[in-house]
Amino acid sequence: MKKVVRLSLILVLLAILGSAGMVFYSVFLGGESVTVPPMVGTSVLDAVSQAERMGLRVRVDQEDSLETRGTVIAQWPQAGVKIRTEKILILKVSKGGYRKALPDLRGLEFSMATSKLGQMDFVLGDVIRVQNQKPAGMVIAQNPAAPVMLSRSRPVSLLVSLGPERDQRGHITVPDVLGKDEESARKLVAESGLSVSVEYVYTQASPPGMAISMVPRAGNKVNPGSAVTVKVSTMKQTGSAPAASQPVRDPAPTVVLPGSAADPGPQTAPVSPEPIQQSTGGARVVVVNPGTASPPGVSNQETSVDSPVLASQDQPSSTPELAPVPAKPVAPGKTAKVRYQVPPITKPLALKIEIIDKAGARVLVNKEVSGGEYVSLDAPYNGEAAVTIYLGGEFVWQDRYR
């Protein structure tokens, strides 16, 4: 009886081991080996159908991409690898949509930065505020960092300055807003706890609306609520002044002949200053400058001269005209080194670089550029200059040179 039981146990154990071996072979060693075909760039429907015909199982993951919606953009295992049937093939498929170049928001006032993100359909992520030497409210860092191509659904986090810490006396450091536009300058000064006023200054050395100087200067320690005057450039002149290159000329002198209707006869009276008398072959000519006292009997009104004596002789003018003195051109002794690398872009965009100095505004570069293209140029300038870069018609960056 014991032998029968022992034999039965042995048979059951062999059956279990045989079943386990068959399962192990079918899972790990069984099935045919197939070569994974290239599927990148094909439609997800075609890729799944082809994989199922080969006996493979498929997992599809969707990702943001510039490719058309439903296009396979990656696969694992890679094409050419041999795997057993019933294995899983992972396909990464494009969700469609597009990516845009993320702008550099550093140096912008916080509300201006968020407005720019909204205009470009980007999503604002986390906002962290820390004490920093930069003015309060200024963006000092961003994540992801520019330049980068980003999908609209990807959040952009900002690191914003709370301004420098106050000293032991509670003084506030005047923020540096030079080079900022008027609205940003106002907000940065106000967020620092100071009162701001704006004074407009006519200049051609800076773009209109740019902060060009401050009183008190940036970095000074002042009491909270102190007044800060920001001078902003403008192209509108507040008053009309004569040009320096055009001298002011005195009106032409009036010539009166004795015996004419304008000369009633000789009269003596003290006159100051005395009129100038010139002899012209027997005819007495009195030259009177308008705006001075006229001698008695001499009219300040201009009369016609028909004397043959005057017509036959060339008399020098008592007040020779002054020739305009041209302004001396300022020799360009400075050079602005402009270096700019175009961020990764999907299609060529118009790049415009312009410079403004004492000589006026001029365009340095105006052409279409591709992603990654590097622009390097040296531009001479007079006095101070501002170089502004536009990409695709949008403001990118500005540097000031002194």
MINU-165230 format. One line per field, with one value per residue (C-alpha): residue in one letter; x, y, z. Coordinates in nm, 2 decimals, decimal comma, padded with zeros to 4 digits. Example, Ala and Ser with C-alpha at 12.3 -4.5 7.8 and 13.67 -1.06 7.14 Angstrom:
REM residues 2
rest c(A/S)
x c(01,23/01,37)
y c(-00,45/-00,11)
z c(00,78/00,71)
END
This chain:
REM residues 402
rest c(M/K/K/V/V/R/L/S/L/I/L/V/L/L/A/I/L/G/S/A/G/M/V/F/Y/S/V/F/L/G/G/E/S/V/T/V/P/P/M/V/G/T/S/V/L/D/A/V/S/Q/A/E/R/M/G/L/R/V/R/V/D/Q/E/D/S/L/E/T/R/G/T/V/I/A/Q/W/P/Q/A/G/V/K/I/R/T/E/K/I/L/I/L/K/V/S/K/G/G/Y/R/K/A/L/P/D/L/R/G/L/E/F/S/M/A/T/S/K/L/G/Q/M/D/F/V/L/G/D/V/I/R/V/Q/N/Q/K/P/A/G/M/V/I/A/Q/N/P/A/A/P/V/M/L/S/R/S/R/P/V/S/L/L/V/S/L/G/P/E/R/D/Q/R/G/H/I/T/V/P/D/V/L/G/K/D/E/E/S/A/R/K/L/V/A/E/S/G/L/S/V/S/V/E/Y/V/Y/T/Q/A/S/P/P/G/M/A/I/S/M/V/P/R/A/G/N/K/V/N/P/G/S/A/V/T/V/K/V/S/T/M/K/Q/T/G/S/A/P/A/A/S/Q/P/V/R/D/P/A/P/T/V/V/L/P/G/S/A/A/D/P/G/P/Q/T/A/P/V/S/P/E/P/I/Q/Q/S/T/G/G/A/R/V/V/V/V/N/P/G/T/A/S/P/P/G/V/S/N/Q/E/T/S/V/D/S/P/V/L/A/S/Q/D/Q/P/S/S/T/P/E/L/A/P/V/P/A/K/P/V/A/P/G/K/T/A/K/V/R/Y/Q/V/P/P/I/T/K/P/L/A/L/K/I/E/I/I/D/K/A/G/A/R/V/L/V/N/K/E/V/S/G/G/E/Y/V/S/L/D/A/P/Y/N/G/E/A/A/V/T/I/Y/L/G/G/E/F/V/W/Q/D/R/Y/R)
x c(00,00/00,28/00,44/00,12/00,10/00,47/00,43/00,12/00,31/00,60/00,36/00,19/00,53/00,64/00,32/00,38/00,74/00,64/00,37/00,61/00,87/00,62/00,51/00,87/00,95/00,65/00,71/01,08/01,21/00,91/00,78/00,95/01,22/01,12/01,31/01,16/01,08/01,14/00,82/00,94/00,76/00,47/00,11/00,03/-00,25/-00,01/00,25/00,01/-00,14/00,21/00,32/00,01/00,06/00,41/00,28/00,39/00,20/00,20/00,19/00,13/00,25/00,16/00,40/00,41/00,58/00,60/00,51/00,16/-00,08/-00,07/00,28/00,53/00,82/01,02/01,01/01,15/01,32/01,49/01,45/01,66/01,66/01,54/01,28/01,04/00,68/00,43/00,68/00,58/00,67/00,66/00,56/00,58/00,32/00,29/00,00/00,02/00,02/00,34/00,61/00,72/01,04/01,03/01,14/01,40/01,20/01,50/01,52/01,15/00,90/00,68/00,35/00,52/00,67/00,34/00,17/00,42/00,37/00,00/00,03/00,24/00,00/00,24/00,13/00,26/00,40/00,54/00,64/00,91/01,01/01,35/01,56/01,80/02,01/01,79/01,50/01,18/00,94/01,21/01,23/01,58/01,55/01,31/01,26/01,30/01,57/01,56/01,62/01,42/01,13/00,84/00,49/00,21/00,10/00,44/00,44/00,71/00,83/00,97/01,21/01,12/01,32/01,19/01,46/01,77/01,74/01,71/02,00/02,00/01,86/01,57/01,70/01,60/01,84/01,73/01,67/01,85/01,58/01,81/01,73/01,37/01,06/00,86/00,59/00,84/01,05/00,75/00,64/01,00/01,04/00,70/00,74/01,06/00,86/00,95/00,76/00,82/00,79/00,88/01,05/01,06/01,39/01,43/01,71/01,80/02,05/01,79/01,46/01,15/01,01/01,34/01,46/01,80/01,88/01,76/01,77/01,89/02,12/02,07/02,23/02,18/02,03/01,71/01,43/01,11/00,87/01,14/01,09/01,28/01,27/01,31/01,41/01,25/01,36/01,12/01,13/00,90/01,08/00,93/01,04/01,16/01,52/01,72/01,96/02,32/02,45/02,23/02,36/02,11/02,15/02,07/01,81/01,94/02,02/01,80/01,96/01,82/01,93/01,94/01,68/01,45/01,10/01,22/01,47/01,29/01,61/01,90/01,82/02,05/01,97/02,18/02,15/02,30/02,44/02,55/02,45/02,72/02,78/02,95/03,05/02,95/03,08/02,90/02,59/02,55/02,43/02,31/02,30/02,07/02,04/01,68/01,62/01,83/01,72/01,69/01,84/01,60/01,46/01,57/01,30/01,34/01,12/01,30/01,30/01,39/01,73/01,75/02,07/02,30/02,59/02,48/02,41/02,76/02,96/02,97/02,96/03,05/02,78/02,80/02,70/02,84/02,64/02,78/02,82/02,68/02,94/02,89/02,90/03,21/03,14/03,22/03,48/03,36/03,61/03,40/03,28/02,98/03,05/02,72/02,70/02,37/02,28/01,94/01,75/01,62/01,33/01,13/01,13/01,34/01,24/01,33/01,62/01,66/01,94/01,94/02,16/02,08/02,35/02,42/02,42/02,07/01,91/02,04/01,98/02,28/02,12/01,79/01,76/01,61/01,79/01,76/01,78/02,12/02,27/02,53/02,55/02,87/02,94/03,13/02,94/03,12/02,91/02,93/02,89/02,64/02,45/02,16/02,15/01,81/01,75/01,41/01,34/01,02/00,91/00,92/01,16/01,43/01,71/01,87/02,23/02,35/02,71/02,89)
y c(00,00/00,23/00,17/00,27/00,59/00,67/00,60/00,83/01,11/01,07/01,09/01,40/01,57/01,48/01,63/01,95/01,98/01,91/02,18/02,43/02,35/02,40/02,74/02,85/02,75/02,92/03,24/03,27/03,04/02,95/03,12/03,24/03,51/03,81/04,12/04,45/04,66/05,04/05,21/05,57/05,81/05,58/05,61/05,45/05,25/05,10/05,03/04,85/04,64/04,54/04,45/04,24/04,05/03,96/03,83/04,12/04,31/04,69/04,97/05,32/05,63/05,98/06,28/06,64/06,68/06,90/06,60/06,53/06,39/06,00/05,98/05,73/05,94/05,67/05,29/05,04/04,80/04,97/04,86/04,56/04,40/04,03/03,95/03,67/03,68/03,79/04,04/04,41/04,67/05,03/05,31/05,68/05,87/06,24/06,42/06,69/07,06/07,28/07,43/07,79/07,96/08,06/08,42/08,53/08,68/08,77/09,14/09,20/09,33/09,04/09,16/09,23/08,88/08,71/08,93/08,82/08,46/08,50/08,67/08,37/08,12/07,98/07,86/08,03/07,77/07,82/08,17/08,18/08,52/08,56/08,85/08,96/09,26/09,30/09,55/09,42/09,26/09,18/08,83/08,69/08,33/08,11/07,73/07,62/07,86/08,04/07,98/07,66/07,53/07,46/07,33/07,55/07,31/07,31/07,54/07,81/07,88/08,22/08,33/08,69/08,93/09,08/09,34/09,39/09,34/09,67/09,78/09,83/10,18/10,05/10,22/10,10/10,05/10,25/09,99/10,02/10,07/10,22/10,07/09,97/10,10/10,36/10,12/09,87/10,14/10,28/09,94/09,84/10,16/10,14/09,77/09,87/10,09/10,42/10,71/10,75/11,05/11,07/11,35/11,34/11,43/11,49/11,28/11,08/10,86/10,62/10,47/10,67/10,56/10,43/10,52/10,69/10,84/10,85/11,09/10,96/10,72/10,34/10,18/10,48/10,41/10,61/10,61/10,42/10,63/10,86/11,02/10,89/11,08/10,87/11,05/10,89/10,96/11,11/11,23/11,53/11,86/12,07/12,40/12,55/12,68/12,80/12,56/12,60/12,58/12,87/13,21/13,49/13,77/14,14/14,29/14,47/14,84/15,11/15,35/15,71/15,97/16,34/16,54/16,25/16,24/16,05/16,33/16,65/16,84/16,87/16,88/16,86/16,65/16,43/16,07/15,77/15,57/15,80/15,68/15,58/15,83/15,72/15,94/15,82/16,08/16,38/16,20/16,16/15,82/15,76/15,40/15,33/15,00/14,91/14,87/15,18/15,54/15,71/16,05/16,34/16,36/16,00/15,74/15,38/15,29/15,14/15,36/15,27/15,40/15,52/15,73/15,67/15,72/15,43/15,21/15,27/15,20/14,88/14,96/14,71/14,61/14,77/14,43/14,15/13,82/13,54/13,21/12,91/12,72/12,35/12,14/11,94/11,57/11,36/11,10/10,75/10,63/10,35/10,02/09,82/09,44/09,28/08,90/08,71/08,34/08,27/08,02/07,69/07,78/07,56/07,81/08,11/08,44/08,80/08,93/09,31/09,47/09,85/10,10/10,45/10,70/11,08/11,04/10,89/10,55/10,30/09,93/09,70/09,37/09,31/08,95/08,61/08,37/08,01/07,84/07,83/08,09/08,31/08,68/08,87/09,23/09,54/09,87/10,21/10,47/10,83/10,91/10,66/10,40/10,15/09,83/09,67/09,31/09,20/08,84/08,78/09,13/09,09/09,26/09,02/09,22/09,55/09,66/10,00/10,12/10,41)
z c(00,00/00,08/-00,26/-00,43/-00,24/-00,30/-00,67/-00,69/-00,52/-00,77/-01,06/-00,93/-00,87/-01,22/-01,36/-01,17/-01,29/-01,65/-01,64/-01,49/-01,75/-02,03/-01,89/-01,85/-02,21/-02,35/-02,16/-02,18/-02,45/-02,66/-02,97/-03,28/-03,29/-03,51/-03,61/-03,50/-03,81/-03,83/-03,74/-03,66/-03,90/-03,98/-03,87/-03,53/-03,69/-03,95/-03,68/-03,45/-03,73/-03,85/-03,49/-03,43/-03,75/-03,63/-03,30/-03,09/-02,83/-02,85/-02,59/-02,71/-02,52/-02,64/-02,62/-02,73/-03,06/-03,37/-03,58/-03,71/-03,46/-03,46/-03,60/-03,44/-03,31/-03,12/-03,05/-02,81/-02,89/-03,18/-03,53/-03,62/-03,27/-03,25/-02,99/-02,92/-03,02/-02,76/-02,63/-02,58/-02,83/-02,70/-02,94/-02,86/-03,07/-03,13/-02,97/-03,23/-03,16/-03,19/-02,98/-02,96/-02,86/-02,49/-02,44/-02,19/-01,91/-01,68/-01,60/-01,67/-01,41/-01,28/-01,43/-01,76/-01,76/-01,69/-01,95/-02,21/-02,12/-02,16/-02,50/-02,62/-02,48/-02,22/-01,88/-01,56/-01,31/-00,96/-00,85/-00,58/-00,42/-00,26/-00,12/-00,39/-00,50/-00,80/-00,77/-00,60/-00,85/-01,11/-01,26/-01,18/-01,31/-01,50/-01,55/-01,83/-01,92/-02,26/-02,54/-02,57/-02,78/-02,55/-02,58/-02,46/-02,19/-02,02/-01,72/-01,68/-01,32/-01,22/-00,95/-00,85/-00,64/-00,31/-00,33/-00,12/00,26/00,45/00,66/01,03/00,99/00,77/00,46/00,11/-00,18/-00,49/-00,76/-01,10/-01,37/-01,64/-01,98/-01,87/-02,03/-01,84/-01,72/-01,59/-01,42/-01,24/-01,11/-01,00/-00,80/-00,65/-00,55/-00,37/-00,14/-00,29/-00,45/-00,82/-01,06/-01,43/-01,62/-02,00/-02,17/-02,54/-02,68/-03,00/-02,83/-02,68/-02,79/-02,68/-02,35/-02,20/-01,86/-01,91/-01,57/-01,21/-00,92/-00,67/-00,85/-00,83/-00,53/-00,29/00,05/00,12/00,36/00,28/00,07/-00,06/-00,40/-00,70/-01,02/-01,34/-01,66/-01,96/-02,32/-02,57/-02,93/-02,86/-02,80/-02,53/-02,68/-03,00/-03,00/-03,30/-03,45/-03,34/-03,69/-03,81/-03,68/-03,61/-03,86/-03,81/-04,04/-04,34/-04,29/-04,43/-04,68/-04,69/-04,95/-04,86/-05,05/-05,09/-04,95/-04,65/-04,57/-04,47/-04,41/-04,18/-03,81/-03,53/-03,22/-03,00/-03,13/-02,96/-03,12/-03,40/-03,75/-03,99/-04,28/-04,60/-04,89/-05,24/-05,48/-05,34/-05,21/-04,84/-04,74/-04,38/-04,27/-03,98/-03,81/-03,72/-03,36/-03,27/-03,23/-03,57/-03,62/-03,66/-04,00/-04,09/-04,13/-04,04/-04,34/-04,64/-04,95/-05,31/-05,43/-05,79/-05,77/-06,06/-05,83/-05,61/-05,91/-06,06/-05,75/-05,55/-05,18/-04,92/-04,68/-04,34/-04,18/-04,38/-04,37/-04,16/-04,32/-04,13/-03,94/-03,99/-03,68/-03,63/-03,67/-03,37/-03,47/-03,39/-03,13/-02,98/-03,11/-03,00/-03,01/-03,09/-03,04/-03,08/-03,13/-03,27/-03,05/-03,20/-03,42/-03,66/-03,95/-04,06/-03,89/-03,97/-03,75/-03,71/-03,52/-03,49/-03,32/-03,19/-03,10/-03,14/-03,52/-03,52/-03,57/-03,83/-03,90/-03,87/-03,96/-04,14/-04,28/-04,23/-04,00/-03,90/-03,57/-03,41/-03,65/-03,48/-03,56/-03,48/-03,58/-03,46/-03,50/-03,44/-03,25/-03,12/-02,75/-02,61/-02,80/-02,76/-02,97/-02,99/-03,13/-03,28/-03,39/-03,59/-03,52/-03,14/-02,90/-02,78/-02,61/-02,57/-02,47/-02,39/-02,47/-02,31)
END
